[in-house]
Each structure stands twice: as C-alpha cells, then as structure tokens.
C-alpha cells in the first residue's frame, strides 16, 4: 500500500465523519499514484522521480556487490515536487 493510498483512505474517513476537508484541514499524499488524480476532492501529492530513485538504488547496490568492502553510500537526495490539487 502506498502513501497516497493511505491518504485516500484518510480522505474517505474524513468524508464519513463529515469533516470539510477543504475548509478544516489539508491533506497531501506522497508518491502521486494514479488514484490521487481521481479522488473527490482531488488529492494533492508530493511526486518523486521513481526512475531516478530506482537508478540510484541499483547503482549503489551494484557497487556494493562488486566491492563488498566499499563503505555504504551516504544519503542521496532525489528531487521531489508538490502537485497541488484540491486538498491543499
């Protein structure tokens, strides 16, 4: 289950509690799944470059496999950006 899936479930729960999502709170998912664009209201989300994330992870893993004595890579940041929809 993705973070946006959990945010969508939260959105549904808030509706059942009759909380006005747009007036009383803001809700943002993190991974911008396809469903994020089809909720009501539409879920804002932080989008990440999953291809870059996968490439970086594979490069680090291959480097460690090829040289087991290599120090584990330091933290690497992959850019993200906010996609503002109706829940922010």
C-alpha positions as CSV (number, residue, x, y, z in Angstrom):
1,X,0.0,0.0,0.0
2,X,1.4,3.4,-1.0
3,X,1.4,6.6,1.0
4,X,-1.1,8.1,-1.4
5,X,-3.3,5.0,-0.9
6,X,-3.3,5.8,2.9
7,X,-4.1,9.4,2.2
8,X,-7.0,8.4,0.0
9,X,-8.3,6.2,2.8
10,X,-7.9,9.1,5.2
11,X,-9.9,11.3,2.8
12,X,-12.7,8.7,2.8
13,X,-12.7,8.6,6.6
14,X,-12.8,12.3,6.8
15,X,-15.8,12.4,4.5
16,X,-17.6,9.8,6.6
17,X,-17.0,11.9,9.6
18,X,-18.5,14.8,7.6
19,X,-15.4,16.9,8.1
20,X,-15.0,19.6,5.4
21,X,-11.6,18.6,4.1
22,X,-11.1,21.8,2.1
23,X,-12.1,24.1,5.0
24,X,-11.0,22.3,8.1
25,X,-7.8,20.6,7.1
26,X,-5.3,19.9,4.3
27,X,-4.2,16.5,3.1
28,X,-1.2,15.6,1.0
29,X,-0.1,12.2,-0.2
30,X,3.5,11.2,-1.1
31,X,4.0,9.4,-4.3
32,X,1.3,10.7,-6.6
33,X,-0.4,7.5,-7.6
34,X,-2.9,7.5,-10.5
35,X,-5.8,7.3,-8.0
36,X,-4.6,10.6,-6.4
37,X,-5.9,12.4,-9.5
38,X,-9.3,10.7,-9.3
39,X,-10.5,11.3,-5.8
40,X,-13.1,13.8,-4.8
41,X,-11.7,16.2,-3.9
42,X,-8.5,15.5,-5.9
43,X,-5.6,14.7,-3.6
44,X,-2.5,16.9,-3.6
45,X,0.6,14.9,-3.6
46,X,4.4,15.0,-3.5
47,X,5.8,13.4,-6.6
48,X,9.1,11.8,-6.7
49,X,11.2,10.7,-9.7
50,X,10.8,7.0,-9.2
51,X,13.0,6.2,-12.2
52,X,15.9,8.2,-10.7
53,X,15.3,6.6,-7.3
54,X,15.5,3.1,-8.9
55,X,18.6,4.0,-10.9
56,X,20.4,5.4,-7.9
57,X,19.4,2.4,-5.8
58,X,20.6,-0.1,-8.4
59,X,23.9,1.8,-9.0
60,X,24.6,1.7,-5.2
61,X,23.7,-2.0,-4.9
62,X,25.8,-3.0,-7.9
63,X,28.8,-1.0,-6.5
64,X,28.4,-2.8,-3.1
65,X,28.1,-6.3,-4.8
66,X,31.2,-5.6,-6.9
67,X,33.2,-4.3,-4.0
68,X,31.9,-5.7,-0.6
69,X,34.5,-3.7,1.3
70,X,33.1,-0.5,-0.1
71,X,31.6,1.8,2.5
72,X,27.8,2.1,2.3
73,X,26.9,5.1,0.2
74,X,26.0,8.3,2.0
75,X,22.4,9.6,1.9
76,X,21.5,10.7,-1.6
77,X,18.6,13.1,-2.2
78,X,16.2,12.5,-5.1
79,X,14.3,15.7,-6.1
80,X,10.6,15.8,-5.4
81,X,7.9,18.4,-6.2
82,X,4.5,19.2,-4.8
83,X,1.5,18.7,-7.1
84,X,-1.2,21.0,-5.7
85,X,-4.7,19.8,-6.3
86,X,-7.9,20.3,-4.3
87,X,-6.8,19.1,-0.9
88,X,-4.3,21.9,-0.2
